[in-house]
């Protein structure tokens, strides 16, 4: 071996990754995730198109050529034999395909009159964002959600406008079928934008309606189970531990910053129950959680926290901080009175959890009843 050959040695500089590597890595990850999402959406669109075409053909054969109901049973048998690995050709699913084609005469876009959606309890700002043509029809993309979402919605939500609303909200919020059905059962369409607020008086016109629509009343925290005997700190902790469920219930745009968020004001320590950030409103949201019925005094404390976040946390580019007071129950009249004269943007809503414990407790015989029964027997 030639002793004059010099083997290059790795320098410490070569081992160090470039400064912009992390940003580049994030871009690559984002590209991969977007590609996977497009592939999933493409597969879903193809499946829906196939099922719609089969359902449409069944309708045509039965209506125009008078074919009877037995054709579905025979077709299911023939398709299942030809495609034994596919589970989508049962008689029940073929009937679902027929129903799907019947409910949506056009595919992949379903046209719903904007006027009908306007009759629903939907905020004007949300209506303004809907894709609408010059004839006043909202263009609803049916491929936004899965086949299983569709057949569940058709069964649970017969009204066209309301169903169109849930299709769009499901797609926007990324709800699973179970979460979607839970939102339908809990009256999401009525709760959305229903919180008592002072946003019209405290926020610019272009932002107040959007902010109103970002909050609900009531919020459903049934995923926490029964919390009748839990303290506020326990509820906060459970919400933080079930952060995915919590964010799904809060809605699109909310990001969790932290619980018991520490602030120091003039040497004194304060702890915000939950601090969030809303990506569409571009502002911090201070959430105060109360395990009791609303009382007006709660508003002043939340008002103080909003001011503190505006002073010590908010960046110049952020919009004014918004407060959300969540109580176990509330009087709407007291809530409206409490907001009069408050200059900070603030909303008040209640939250619901499982009521099993309270229901069972109220159904149990009281001590006096038991004593009276014993006395009667004596």
Helices and strands as residue ranges (DSSP letters): H 12-15, H 21-64, H 70-82, H 91-103, E 109-113, H 114-118, H 124-128, E 137-141, G 142-144, H 147-156, H 160-173, H 177-185, H 188-191, E 196-197, H 199-202, H 205-214, E 219-220, G 222-224, H 232-241, H 243-250, E 254-265, E 268-278, E 283-293, H 297-312, E 322-329, H 332-339, E 346-352, H 356-363, H 367-377
